[in-house]
Amino acid sequence: MGFDDGLILHLEALVHSLDKNTDTPIDLYIIYASLTAESISRVKFINDKLEAVTLILRPIPKESRQFIENINMDKARLPIGTYFRIIVPEVLTDLERVIYLDTDMVVNASLTPLWQTPLEGNFIGACEDRLVFYHRRVNAESVLFGKQGERYFNAGMMLMDLKLMRQYSTSFYSAQLALDTADVIKYADQDVQNLYFYGANKQIDLTYNYGLEYVQYTDRPLSEVAIIHYYGWKKPWMNMVTETFMHPSRRPAMHLYRQYHNEMKAILGDNPDVISVILAADQAQSGEFERCFEGFLTQTYTNLELLIVTAKGLTSDLQTYLKTIKPYYPNIKVVTGTMAQAVK
């Protein structure tokens, strides 16, 4: 995993989901160019609370950073850290194979089958990107990649043969390609790796990199998805109701992320005091109620008890809504009575 100080707040959900769903011990390497002492301390604190996962901080050597530090990032509008994936073989020189993961993911099943996938002489294994799915739906080709775009993969999850990559110096040559194409490519290192590894990557089942477009347009249950990837500009730690419309089928994936996040916050003891929030439901319209409710679910303070007060019973649509989200937020209670009774 490539890492910087800006990602520290979003580490908990991923590592907890990995720790909760693995069937074997896992070493999770965090590679970084620089981290504050506070961030390093936080990573070590999180590591102490994990059972099956061990977090290992690995700084990127200066000679490896030189591969990528001159790449022009103006067009990509992304931090240079997105190119850390290119230099993984030169940073983790003691490893022969890794699974690379982005931070905006949760792991919902064992990764052992992925780890054991034979690459059959390919440098990497990866899953198709949502762009392929989109172009297939509208019967169009990729603007940049043309027909080659049918094999365009998302670089958020990659099964990497580091030994083979070092043998062919892929870090050096793909970094050179990045330098030469920085003014043309749109998706930074992902475009570079698709160009460089075209014809040398194995396509892996989408269950190991399932983006929200797939959640929205396909019918695979989340329980059958191994890795959910929240790529795109809308992230699950944002308020998904008040900022923009979100397709209803995406909401379980968002709630699942928050469930993992909230569970890890409880394990870490970050918010020890319970805050009770009382919401009067009798006069609420379902849309208004949901927007209000979501405003609390996306708070940075996660130890909330939500009391829904009703004197005459909840409407059927509110009952349906609460039944849908209750599995993700166990501290929801319906109080039939008055506001005073709820406070008591």
Secondary structure, 3 states (H helix, E strand, C coil): CEECHHHHHHHHHHHHHHHHHCCCCEEEEEEECCCCHHHHHHHHHHHHCCCCEEEEEEECCHHHHCCCCCCCCCCCCCCHHHHHHHHHHHHCCCCCEEEEECCCEEECCCCHHHHCCCCCCCCEEEEECHHHHHHHHCCCCECCCEHHHHHCEEEEEEEEEHHHHHHCCHHHHHHHHHHHHCCCCCCHHHHHHHHHCCCCEEECCHHHCEEHHHHHHCCCCHHHCCEEECCCCCCCCCCCCCCCCCCHHHHHHHHHHHHHHHHHHHHHCCCCCCEEEEEECCCCCHHHHHHHHHHHHCCCCCCEEEEEEECCCCCHHHHHHHHHHCCCCCCEEEEECCHHHHHC
